[in-house]
Amino acid sequence: MREVFGRPGAVGPVWGAAAAATALAVLAPLLSLALTALGAGAAHWSHLGAHVLPRAAANTALLLAGVGLVTGVVGTGCAWLVTQAEFPGRRVLQWALLLPLAVPTYIVAYSYVDLLHPIGPIQTALRALLGFDSPRQFRLPDVRSMAGAVLVLSAVLYPYVYLSMRAMFSTQPARLMEAARLLGEGPWGAFRRVALPMARPALAVGLGLALLEVLNDVGASEFMGVTTLTTSIYTTWVTRSDLGAAAQIACAMLLMVVALVWLERQGRRRQRLGVVRAMSAAPRRQLRGPRAWLATTAAALPVLLGFVLPAGHLAAQAWKRAAEGHGFSAEVLAGAMNSAALALGVTAIAVVLGLIVAWAARAGDGRSPTWLLRGASLGYAIPGTVLALGLLPPALAVDGWIAAALGLPGLPLMSLGAVLVVACVMRFLAMPVGGVEAGLARLPRQLEQVSRSLGESALGTLRRVHLPLLRPALTASALLVFIDVMKELPATLLLRPANFETLPTLLYAEASRGSYEHGALAALLIVAVGLPAVLLLSREPSPSPAPAPTAPDLTDYIAMKEAT
């Protein structure tokens, strides 16, 4: 039956060419970035190597190490608690632990700087409780520091580890844990010597995703006073107008991205160790008394720090502004409309391209799918500032050619926001590619073979057979792309047209002016938009007699988030 459908080119040259062009387009900014960096000359390299890169690279490495340690401990510990123990509030906490995913890192940073300000609500309440009158008598350490940045970013990013580890722990077989206990291991020994090694691939994926988000962050790091490679790229490009030096810093930053992906691959190289036929999942252990309430406190604390406090602060600030007569201003409404229009356009294009790439890979000969899928999904591993920097030179060249050919003034593509749309599509294309790929993997090839044997064309098979079955995967992919574009800050800051503000850029501008409370309503809208994705992700995987799933690849972002 392979002759009926599975031969190479079965979907026609147009589909294959479109998929290949999409994958190559995602790779093009990297080539452009390298050419820009090489064209800047050696003088830039010597200056950067002496004055910029050592400090920025050291801060970035410290930030990655700190966030990796905290998110790994918190995410793994919470996942183990909710899957292996029964305690008060477990049913609520198992999905509430995902709520910080709805809050972008820069919003949490702004909230905590405001909350922990020397004359902010938390320090004021502490001084009143301890009998002090002014910040000169008592004040907490400044949150705008490396330690503060690690804690703030970890409070938002631990759900990446929690989500993948929860999926793995939920599908581990009971008999392995029972065997460890029969051999004399206690609960801690069984976790350390059996459960954790089996879940190592999932831990590598979760940490990889969290650390890539750290590299992509620009708002939180800048606001917390930590100079990283990402903030150095932004300031060199925007403040000093030095595109060549910014490209050289971006190339240095890509080395860290490559190192992270390599470490993630190393963490998963023996992922088959996690494939065990599970007859039943391990029953949860009932905790009672102080131990039960200690478990509830430990699982609730990340939710409190990562979602409840910042979201509550946003709501209080928005209510205060509304009471003063500053509700939905024309600027906020325009930003919301711009954000929604950008997100809708990017979502539609990304889902169509993701379907094309995944479908062409499905119908390929077994060799082309790998480079098609990985190439098209590479954009998610590239920080937004780096992607924008690599995309700008070719975009300006094409824009200038179009303007000259049509006799148009200025840069039409930049002015219309087309370059920003392209950057966002490249960045988030991994989600629909991974989602459709995962959906197609669950559909037997016999469906295609039967359809083709009945005289249906490849396109007709896709339209009448696969699209109805892929609707859940397409819907989930579209929702996640829409929400991530609504939250996107780095690429939007650098590539947006003049006088085009979105909710994140409005909030960033207010925070830069020191008037963060004026952007509280915009921040609250961003958080509200992110909540549906959390509800989508909150489904608890159920054990199955089938082989336990292995940890997904970094590029299978949507498949990991579905946690099926």
C-alpha positions as CSV (number, residue, x, y, z in Angstrom):
1,M,0.0,0.0,0.0
2,R,3.0,2.3,0.2
3,E,2.7,2.8,-3.5
4,V,-0.8,4.2,-3.0
5,F,0.1,7.0,-0.6
6,G,3.5,6.8,1.1
7,R,5.8,7.3,-1.8
8,P,7.8,10.5,-1.9
9,G,6.1,13.4,-3.6
10,A,2.6,11.9,-3.1
11,V,1.2,15.2,-2.1
12,G,2.7,16.9,-5.2
13,P,5.6,19.2,-5.7
14,V,3.7,22.4,-4.6
15,W,3.2,21.1,-1.1
16,G,6.8,19.9,-0.8
17,A,8.2,23.1,-2.2
18,A,6.0,25.2,0.2
19,A,7.2,23.2,3.2
20,A,10.8,23.4,2.2
21,A,10.5,27.2,1.6
22,T,9.0,27.6,5.0
23,A,11.8,25.7,6.7
24,L,14.5,27.6,4.8
25,A,12.8,30.9,5.6
26,V,13.1,30.3,9.3
27,L,16.8,29.5,8.9
28,A,17.5,32.6,6.7
29,P,17.7,35.1,9.6
30,L,20.6,33.2,11.1
31,L,22.6,33.5,7.9
32,S,21.7,37.2,7.7
33,L,22.8,37.6,11.3
34,A,26.2,36.0,10.6
35,L,26.8,38.2,7.6
36,T,25.9,41.3,9.5
37,A,28.3,40.3,12.4
38,L,31.1,39.6,10.0
39,G,30.6,42.8,8.2
40,A,31.0,44.9,11.4
41,G,34.7,44.4,11.5
42,A,37.2,43.3,14.1
43,A,37.2,46.6,16.0
44,H,33.8,45.9,17.3
45,W,34.8,42.4,18.5
46,S,37.7,43.7,20.5
47,H,35.6,46.4,22.2
48,L,32.8,43.9,22.9
49,G,35.3,41.4,24.2
50,A,36.9,43.9,26.6
51,H,33.9,45.8,27.9
52,V,30.5,44.2,27.1
53,L,30.6,40.4,26.6
54,P,32.4,39.4,29.8
55,R,29.9,41.0,32.2
56,A,26.8,40.3,30.1
57,A,27.8,36.6,29.5
58,A,28.6,36.1,33.2
59,N,25.3,37.6,34.2
60,T,23.4,35.5,31.7
61,A,25.2,32.3,32.8
62,L,24.5,33.1,36.5
63,L,20.8,33.8,35.7
64,L,20.5,30.6,33.7
65,A,22.1,28.5,36.5
66,G,20.0,30.1,39.2
67,V,16.7,29.8,37.3
68,G,17.6,26.2,36.2
69,L,18.3,25.2,39.8
70,V,15.2,26.8,41.3
71,T,12.7,25.8,38.6
72,G,14.1,22.2,38.6
73,V,13.6,21.8,42.3
74,V,10.3,23.5,42.6
75,G,8.8,22.0,39.4
76,T,10.0,18.5,40.2
77,G,9.0,18.7,43.9
78,C,5.5,20.0,43.1
79,A,4.9,17.4,40.4
80,W,6.0,14.6,42.7
81,L,3.7,15.9,45.5
82,V,0.5,16.1,43.4
83,T,1.0,12.8,41.6
84,Q,2.2,10.6,44.5
85,A,0.5,12.1,47.6
86,E,-3.0,12.9,48.7
87,F,-3.4,16.0,50.8
88,P,-5.9,18.9,51.3
89,G,-6.3,21.0,48.2
90,R,-4.4,18.6,45.9
91,R,-7.2,18.6,43.2
92,V,-7.1,22.4,43.0
93,L,-3.4,22.8,43.3
94,Q,-2.6,20.2,40.5
95,W,-4.0,22.7,37.9
96,A,-3.4,25.9,39.9
97,L,0.3,25.3,39.7
98,L,0.1,26.1,36.0
99,L,-1.4,29.5,36.6
100,P,1.9,31.4,36.5
101,L,2.1,30.5,32.8
102,A,-0.6,33.1,32.2
103,V,1.6,35.9,33.5
104,P,4.5,37.1,31.3
105,T,7.8,37.4,33.1
106,Y,8.1,41.2,32.7
107,I,4.7,41.7,34.3
108,V,5.7,39.7,37.4
109,A,9.0,41.7,37.6
110,Y,7.1,45.0,37.4
111,S,4.7,43.8,40.1
112,Y,7.3,42.7,42.5
113,V,9.4,45.8,42.2
114,D,6.3,47.8,43.0
115,L,5.2,45.4,45.8
116,L,8.6,45.3,47.4
117,H,9.5,48.9,47.1
118,P,10.7,50.5,50.4
119,I,7.4,52.4,50.6
120,G,5.4,49.6,48.9
121,P,2.6,47.6,50.6
122,I,4.7,44.6,51.8
123,Q,7.5,46.6,53.4
124,T,5.1,49.1,54.9
125,A,3.1,46.3,56.5
126,L,6.2,44.7,57.8
127,R,7.4,48.0,59.4
128,A,4.0,48.5,61.0
129,L,4.1,45.0,62.4
130,L,7.6,45.4,63.8
131,G,7.0,48.9,65.2
132,F,9.3,50.8,62.8
133,D,8.3,54.2,61.3
134,S,10.4,54.7,58.2
135,P,12.5,52.8,55.6
136,R,15.6,54.2,57.3
137,Q,14.9,52.1,60.3
138,F,14.0,48.9,58.5
139,R,14.1,47.8,54.8
140,L,14.4,44.6,52.9
141,P,17.3,44.0,50.5
142,D,16.7,45.5,47.1
143,V,14.7,43.2,44.8
144,R,16.4,44.7,41.8
145,S,19.4,42.3,41.9
146,M,20.6,39.0,40.5
147,A,19.0,37.1,43.3
148,G,15.7,39.0,42.8
149,A,15.8,38.3,39.1
150,V,16.4,34.5,39.7
151,L,13.5,34.3,42.1
152,V,11.1,36.4,39.9
153,L,11.8,34.5,36.7
154,S,11.7,31.1,38.6
155,A,8.3,32.0,40.0
156,V,6.9,32.3,36.5
157,L,8.9,29.6,34.6
158,Y,8.8,26.6,37.0
159,P,5.5,25.3,35.4
160,Y,7.5,24.2,32.3
161,V,9.3,21.7,34.5
162,Y,6.2,20.9,36.5
163,L,4.1,20.2,33.4
164,S,6.5,17.7,31.8
165,M,7.5,16.0,35.1
166,R,3.8,15.7,36.1
167,A,3.1,13.9,32.9
168,M,6.0,11.6,33.4
169,F,5.4,10.8,37.1
170,S,1.7,10.1,36.3
171,T,2.6,7.4,33.9
172,Q,5.3,5.6,35.8
173,P,4.3,2.1,36.8
174,A,3.5,1.1,40.3
175,R,5.5,-2.1,40.2
176,L,8.9,-0.4,39.9
177,M,8.2,1.7,43.0
178,E,7.0,-1.3,44.9
179,A,10.1,-3.3,43.9
180,A,12.3,-0.4,45.2
181,R,10.4,-0.4,48.5
182,L,10.7,-4.2,48.8
183,L,14.4,-3.9,48.3
184,G,14.6,-1.7,51.4
185,E,14.4,1.8,49.8
186,G,12.4,4.4,51.7
187,P,10.2,7.0,49.9
188,W,13.2,9.4,49.3
189,G,15.4,6.6,48.1
190,A,12.8,5.3,45.7
191,F,12.3,8.8,44.3
192,R,16.0,9.5,44.0
193,R,17.1,6.1,42.5
194,V,14.0,5.0,40.5
195,A,11.5,7.8,39.7
196,L,13.9,10.7,39.1
197,P,16.3,8.8,36.7
198,M,13.3,7.6,34.7
199,A,12.0,11.1,34.4
200,R,15.3,12.7,33.4
201,P,14.2,13.2,29.8
202,A,11.1,15.2,30.9
203,L,13.3,17.2,33.3
204,A,15.7,18.0,30.4
205,V,12.8,19.2,28.2
206,G,11.2,21.3,31.0
207,L,14.5,23.0,31.9
208,G,15.3,23.6,28.3
209,L,12.1,25.4,27.7
210,A,12.4,27.5,30.9
211,L,16.0,28.5,30.1
212,L,15.1,29.4,26.5
213,E,12.4,31.7,28.0
214,V,15.1,33.3,30.2
215,L,17.3,34.0,27.1
216,N,14.3,35.5,25.3
217,D,13.4,37.8,28.2
218,V,14.2,41.5,27.9
219,G,11.7,43.3,30.1
220,A,12.1,41.5,33.4
221,S,16.0,41.4,33.2
222,E,16.2,45.1,32.3
223,F,13.7,46.1,35.0
224,M,15.5,44.0,37.6
225,G,18.8,45.8,36.9
226,V,20.6,42.7,35.5
227,T,22.6,43.2,32.3
228,T,22.3,40.1,30.1
229,L,23.2,39.3,26.6
230,T,19.6,40.0,25.5
231,T,19.4,43.4,27.2
232,S,22.9,44.2,25.7
233,I,21.6,43.5,22.2
234,Y,18.6,45.7,22.7
235,T,20.5,48.7,24.2
236,T,23.3,48.4,21.6
237,W,20.8,48.3,18.7
238,V,18.3,50.9,20.0
239,T,20.3,53.2,22.2
240,R,23.6,53.2,20.3
241,S,22.1,52.5,16.8
242,D,25.0,50.0,16.2
243,L,23.5,47.1,14.3
244,G,26.8,45.4,13.6
245,A,27.8,45.3,17.3
246,A,24.3,44.1,18.3
247,A,24.7,41.3,15.7
248,Q,28.0,40.2,17.1
249,I,26.5,40.0,20.6
250,A,23.6,38.0,19.2
251,C,26.1,35.6,17.6
252,A,27.7,35.1,21.0
253,M,24.3,34.6,22.5
254,L,23.5,31.9,19.9
255,L,26.4,29.9,21.3
256,M,24.4,29.7,24.6
257,V,21.3,28.6,22.7
258,V,23.3,25.8,21.0
259,A,24.7,24.8,24.4
260,L,21.2,24.6,25.9
261,V,19.9,22.5,23.0
262,W,22.9,20.2,23.3
263,L,22.4,19.8,27.0
264,E,18.8,19.0,26.4
265,R,19.7,16.4,23.9
266,Q,22.2,14.9,26.2
267,G,19.5,14.7,28.9
268,R,17.3,12.8,26.6
269,R,19.8,10.6,24.9
270,R,18.7,7.5,26.9
271,Q,15.0,8.4,27.0
272,R,14.1,4.8,26.1
273,L,14.8,4.0,29.7
274,G,11.4,5.7,30.4
275,V,9.4,3.4,28.1
276,V,8.0,0.8,30.4
277,R,4.7,-1.1,30.1
278,A,2.7,0.1,33.0
279,M,0.0,-2.2,34.3
280,S,-1.2,0.5,36.8
281,A,0.0,3.8,38.2
282,A,1.3,4.0,41.7
283,P,-1.5,4.8,44.2
284,R,-1.2,8.2,45.9
285,R,-0.1,8.0,49.5
286,Q,-2.5,9.6,52.0
287,L,-0.9,12.2,54.1
288,R,-2.4,13.1,57.5
289,G,-1.8,15.7,60.2
290,P,1.0,18.2,60.0
291,R,2.6,16.4,57.1
292,A,-0.5,16.9,55.0
293,W,-0.7,20.6,55.7
294,L,3.0,21.0,55.1
295,A,2.5,19.4,51.6
296,T,-0.4,21.8,51.0
297,T,1.7,24.8,52.0
298,A,4.7,23.6,49.8
299,A,2.5,23.2,46.7
300,A,0.5,26.4,47.3
301,L,3.6,28.7,47.8
302,P,4.6,28.7,44.1
303,V,1.1,29.6,43.1
304,L,1.0,32.4,45.6
305,L,4.3,33.8,44.5
306,G,4.0,33.2,40.8
307,F,0.3,34.2,40.2
308,V,-1.8,35.3,43.2
309,L,0.4,38.1,44.4
310,P,1.2,39.7,41.0
311,A,-2.3,39.1,39.6
312,G,-3.9,40.5,42.8
313,H,-1.6,43.5,42.7
314,L,-2.6,44.1,39.1
315,A,-6.3,43.9,39.9
316,A,-5.9,46.3,42.9
317,Q,-4.0,48.8,40.8
318,A,-6.5,48.6,37.9
319,W,-9.4,49.0,40.4
320,K,-7.6,52.0,41.9
321,R,-7.1,53.6,38.5
322,A,-10.7,52.9,37.6
323,A,-11.9,54.5,40.8
324,E,-9.9,57.6,39.9
325,G,-11.7,57.8,36.6
326,H,-8.9,56.3,34.5
327,G,-10.5,53.2,33.0
328,F,-10.1,51.9,29.5
329,S,-8.3,54.9,27.9
330,A,-8.2,55.3,24.1
331,E,-4.5,54.3,24.2
332,V,-5.3,51.0,26.0
333,L,-8.2,50.2,23.7
334,A,-6.0,50.9,20.6
335,G,-3.2,48.7,22.1
336,A,-5.7,45.9,22.7
337,M,-7.0,46.1,19.2
338,N,-3.5,46.1,17.7
339,S,-2.5,43.2,19.9
340,A,-5.6,41.2,18.9
341,A,-5.1,42.0,15.2
342,L,-1.4,41.0,15.2
343,A,-2.2,37.8,17.1
344,L,-5.0,36.8,14.8
345,G,-2.9,37.4,11.7
346,V,0.1,35.5,13.0
347,T,-2.1,32.7,14.3
348,A,-3.8,32.2,10.9
349,I,-0.6,32.2,8.9
350,A,1.3,30.0,11.4
351,V,-1.4,27.4,11.6
352,V,-1.7,27.1,7.8
353,L,2.1,26.9,7.4
354,G,2.4,24.4,10.3
355,L,-0.2,22.2,8.6
356,I,1.7,22.4,5.3
357,V,5.0,21.5,6.8
358,A,3.7,18.6,9.0
359,W,1.5,17.2,6.2
360,A,4.4,17.3,3.7
361,A,6.7,15.6,6.3
362,R,4.0,12.9,6.9
363,A,3.9,12.1,3.2
364,G,7.7,12.2,2.7
365,D,10.1,9.4,2.3
366,G,11.3,9.2,5.9
367,R,14.4,11.3,5.4
368,S,13.0,14.8,4.5
369,P,10.6,15.0,7.4
370,T,13.4,15.4,10.0
371,W,14.9,18.5,8.4
372,L,11.5,20.0,7.5
373,L,10.1,19.7,11.0
374,R,13.3,20.7,12.8
375,G,14.0,23.6,10.5
376,A,10.5,25.0,10.6
377,S,10.5,24.6,14.4
378,L,13.9,26.2,15.0
379,G,12.4,29.7,15.5
380,Y,11.2,29.0,19.0
381,A,14.8,28.3,20.1
382,I,15.9,31.7,18.8
383,P,15.3,34.6,21.2
384,G,13.0,37.3,19.9
385,T,15.7,39.9,19.8
386,V,18.1,37.7,17.9
387,L,15.4,36.7,15.4
388,A,14.4,40.4,14.9
389,L,18.1,41.4,14.4
390,G,18.7,38.7,11.8
391,L,15.4,39.5,10.0
392,L,15.9,43.2,9.7
393,P,18.7,43.5,7.0
394,P,17.0,41.3,4.4
395,A,13.6,42.8,5.3
396,L,15.0,46.3,4.7
397,A,16.6,45.2,1.4
398,V,13.3,43.8,0.1
399,D,11.4,46.8,1.4
400,G,13.7,49.2,-0.4
401,W,13.4,47.2,-3.6
402,I,9.5,47.2,-3.4
403,A,9.5,50.9,-2.6
404,A,11.7,51.6,-5.6
405,A,9.8,49.4,-8.0
406,L,6.4,50.7,-7.1
407,G,7.5,54.3,-6.5
408,L,6.3,54.3,-2.9
409,P,7.8,56.5,-0.2
410,G,9.5,55.1,2.9
411,L,9.5,51.4,3.8
412,P,6.0,49.9,3.0
413,L,6.5,46.5,4.6
414,M,7.9,47.9,7.8
415,S,5.1,50.6,7.9
416,L,2.4,48.0,7.5
417,G,3.8,45.7,10.2
418,A,4.5,42.9,7.7
419,V,8.0,42.3,9.0
420,L,6.7,42.0,12.6
421,V,4.1,39.5,11.5
422,V,6.9,37.5,9.7
423,A,9.1,37.5,12.8
424,C,6.2,36.3,15.1
425,V,5.3,33.6,12.6
426,M,8.9,32.3,12.5
427,R,9.2,32.5,16.3
428,F,6.0,30.6,17.1
429,L,5.7,28.2,14.0
430,A,7.0,25.4,16.2
431,M,3.6,25.2,18.0
432,P,1.4,24.3,15.0
433,V,4.1,22.2,13.5
434,G,4.5,20.2,16.7
435,G,0.7,20.1,17.3
436,V,-0.2,18.9,13.8
437,E,2.7,16.4,13.8
438,A,1.6,15.0,17.1
439,G,-2.0,14.8,15.8
440,L,-1.0,13.1,12.6
441,A,1.1,10.6,14.6
442,R,-2.0,9.4,16.3
443,L,-3.8,8.7,13.0
444,P,-3.1,5.3,11.3
445,R,-1.8,5.4,7.8
446,Q,-4.6,3.0,6.8
447,L,-7.0,5.9,6.7
448,E,-4.9,7.5,4.0
449,Q,-4.5,4.3,2.1
450,V,-8.2,3.5,2.1
451,S,-9.1,7.0,1.0
452,R,-6.6,6.9,-1.9
453,S,-7.7,3.4,-2.9
454,L,-11.3,4.8,-3.2
455,G,-10.1,7.4,-5.7
456,E,-9.6,10.4,-3.4
457,S,-6.8,12.8,-4.1
458,A,-4.1,13.7,-1.6
459,L,-5.6,17.1,-1.0
460,G,-9.1,15.6,-0.8
461,T,-7.8,13.1,1.8
462,L,-6.5,16.0,3.9
463,R,-9.7,18.0,3.6
464,R,-12.2,15.2,4.1
465,V,-10.4,12.8,6.4
466,H,-7.6,14.4,8.3
467,L,-8.8,18.0,8.9
468,P,-11.9,16.9,10.9
469,L,-9.7,14.5,13.0
470,L,-7.0,17.2,13.5
471,R,-9.4,19.8,14.7
472,P,-8.4,19.5,18.4
473,A,-4.7,19.8,17.6
474,L,-5.3,22.7,15.3
475,T,-7.5,24.5,17.9
476,A,-4.9,24.0,20.7
477,S,-2.1,25.2,18.4
478,A,-4.1,28.3,17.4
479,L,-4.9,29.1,21.0
480,L,-1.3,28.9,22.2
481,V,0.0,30.9,19.2
482,F,-2.6,33.6,19.8
483,I,-1.8,33.9,23.5
484,D,2.0,33.9,23.0
485,V,1.8,36.6,20.4
486,M,-0.4,38.7,22.7
487,K,2.4,38.5,25.3
488,E,5.4,38.9,22.9
489,L,7.6,41.8,23.9
490,P,11.2,41.7,22.4
491,A,10.3,41.2,18.7
492,T,7.4,43.7,19.0
493,L,9.6,46.3,20.6
494,L,12.2,46.1,17.8
495,L,10.1,45.6,14.7
496,R,6.8,47.4,15.3
497,P,5.8,50.2,12.9
498,A,5.9,53.8,14.1
499,N,2.9,54.8,16.4
500,F,1.9,51.1,16.6
501,E,1.6,50.1,20.3
502,T,0.5,46.8,21.7
503,L,-0.4,45.9,25.2
504,P,3.1,44.7,26.1
505,T,4.8,47.8,24.5
506,L,2.4,50.1,26.4
507,L,3.2,48.4,29.6
508,Y,7.0,48.5,28.9
509,A,6.8,52.2,28.1
510,E,4.9,52.9,31.4
511,A,7.4,50.9,33.4
512,S,10.4,52.6,31.7
513,R,8.9,56.0,32.7
514,G,8.5,54.8,36.3
515,S,4.7,54.9,36.1
516,Y,4.0,51.2,36.1
517,E,0.6,51.6,37.8
518,H,-0.7,53.4,34.7
519,G,-0.2,50.2,32.7
520,A,-1.9,47.9,35.2
521,L,-5.0,47.6,33.1
522,A,-3.0,46.6,30.1
523,A,-1.1,44.1,32.2
524,L,-4.4,42.7,33.6
525,L,-5.7,42.2,30.0
526,I,-2.6,40.3,29.0
527,V,-3.0,38.0,32.0
528,A,-6.7,37.5,31.3
529,V,-5.9,36.4,27.7
530,G,-3.4,33.9,29.0
531,L,-5.8,32.1,31.3
532,P,-7.6,30.0,28.6
533,A,-4.2,28.3,27.7
534,V,-3.7,27.4,31.4
535,L,-7.1,25.7,31.5
536,L,-6.2,23.9,28.3
537,L,-3.0,22.7,29.9
538,S,-4.5,21.7,33.2
539,R,-5.8,18.3,32.2
540,E,-4.1,15.6,34.2
541,P,-2.7,12.7,32.2
542,S,-4.3,9.4,33.0
543,P,-2.4,6.2,33.3
544,S,-2.8,3.8,30.5
545,P,-1.7,0.1,29.8
546,A,0.0,1.4,26.7
547,P,3.7,2.2,26.9
548,A,4.4,5.4,28.9
549,P,5.2,8.3,26.6
550,T,8.7,9.5,26.3
551,A,9.6,13.1,26.9
552,P,8.9,15.2,23.9
553,D,11.5,17.1,21.9
554,L,12.2,20.8,22.5
555,T,10.6,21.5,19.1
556,D,7.4,19.6,20.1
557,Y,6.4,22.5,22.4
558,I,2.6,22.1,21.9
559,A,2.8,18.3,22.4
560,M,4.6,18.8,25.7
561,K,2.0,21.4,26.8
562,E,-0.9,19.1,26.0
563,A,0.8,16.6,28.4
564,T,-1.1,13.7,26.9
